[in-house]
Amino acid sequence: MTPNHPTGFNPHLKRVMLIFPPSTTCARFEPMVSTPMGIAYLAATLREAGYEVACLDALCEAPRQETLVSEDIFRLGLSYDQIIARIREFQPEVVGISCIFSNQWPAARELSRRIKAQDPDLVVCTGGAHPSFLSERCMNDAPLDFIVKGEAEESFPELLGRLRKERPFDDIDGLVWRDGGSLRQNPKTRFIRDLDRLPFPAHDLLNPESYFRVGLPMGYDFVSPRNLPVMTSRGCPCSCTFCSSANLWGRHYRTRSSANVLAELDWLQDRFQVKEIKFQDDNLTVDRKRARELFNGMADRGRHLMWNTPNGIAVWTLDEEMLGLMKRSGCFGITMAIESGDQEVLSSLIRKPLKLDKVREVNRAARRLGIFRGAYFIIGFPGETREQIGKTISFTRELKLDNCIIFIFNPLPGSELFKECLARGYITEESFFETGNQYFSSVIDSEQWKAEELERMIQREYVRNYLALFRNPVVVGRRYYNYIRHHPAALVYASTRVLRTLKEQVLKRSGRALPSRGG
């Protein structure tokens, strides 16, 4: 490998490796294994610019390889030693580590330390929500050379070009870097307006067949295991206080044209024999005209491509007409991003532009059309009362959903409530992501409720959720049938983990020592 200039300059730079790190999860759940679209898009852009690119999804390569992190938290995926071995094999000049979620940061941090210990001259970068919003903290906590904030398809190739040509970094949008003994960072001010000019994601560098074999897509719900994610838009016009999406992707809602999306769907079917897609947009149907064009195009093609929205869909953009068109185009399920069953929490506390009567309307229409109805809720917002939490629980039961996921609020860096939690002393930047599970345990106790109460509450509601099979056996039964059909060993695996978790809870409550499970 050609040594880098002390400031990172390397005129021979041409090989880049992008890594999606191992996943952290609690003992109750299997991981969701979905193509990491961030590095897939970035890899395609770099390859188009002439770089040799390798991608490594450490979770997909070993989704059931466990490393004990803490009492009930596991790291799933390739070990650090295995990842380092893959880096040595490819011999890149630059390594980029994705860090979308805060609970990925410990793995990204440790990987950067090990990479630099092996080769101090290897350039190490990271990006994603956590380092984008906590840049200074991450640079002080890990031996990183650069952080690229927000979407990176323009700024990361620009950085590599500067490294090759020995030019300064001062005007690269959203870049954080070391300048002698100090840190410098540029604000993220520019977003890609014309998304159609981006190449399609480099699925071939991540081997779609491996995802088909694993069969654990986002939301676990699928008709065919041959499914891949698709993103058709970026940005969010809303100002929800719990969410960082608008700050990460910008408040200007940007879309790919319906023609461009339809071309990608044809390509996915022809190239990878995909039978189902997962729309991962935050706001698939905000532009209703474009949504109609897209769904009509899917229906008129007659290619029988099934789809759903596991990342959530903006309920306030839906009505029976839109749902009918979605059904005709192949939609078999929606996940409604509802968040709360209390209107005051929605309107005043988290400022989500949604009315509960609209939720009821959309839920009834989807049920009439035979569309699988899932929903996301969150309890435990700062300032939320016990009564308001109770209303959310009651609302989930009122809807009689086919699947209901209740998360416990945890502050997302970049959100308004994250700043509020820091100000109230609930969290610190150094520790809020290091304890517990990001979605099913809490780091906050309020005057009205304790974190453990919320955890017991959602455990009880998950039992009720499993009983949805008896409310809608045809639609919900298909979900469980497909999962077990493609994971015949999953029953044993899941049962073992559940029994182990129950045993540990009993031991914990009795004050006895927990058994060791190795490293």
Secondary structure, DSSP 8 states (H G I E B T S, - for coil): -----TTS--TT--EEEEEE--EEEETT--------HHHHHHHHHHHHTT-EEEEEEHHHHSTT-EEEEETTEEEESS-HHHHHHHHHHH--SEEEEE--SGGGHHHHHHHHHHHHHH-TTSEEEEESHHHHHSHHHHHHHS--SEEE-S--TTHHHHHHHHHHHT---TT-TTEEEEETTEEEE-------S-GGGS----GGGT-HHHHHHH---TTS--S-S-EEEE--EE--S---TT--HHHHH-SS-EE--HHHHHHHHHHHHHHH---EEEE--S-TTSSHHHHHHHHHHHHHHT---EEEEEEEE-GGG--HHHHHHHHHTTEEEEEEEEE-S-HHIIIIIS-----HHHHHHHHHHHHHHT-EEEEEEEE--TT--HHHHHHHHHHHHHHT-SEEEEEE----TTSHHHHHHHHHTS--TTTTTTSS-TTTS-S---SS--HHHHHHHHHHHHHHHHTHHHHSHHHHHHHHHHHHHH-TTHHHHHHHHHHHHHHHHHHHHHT--------
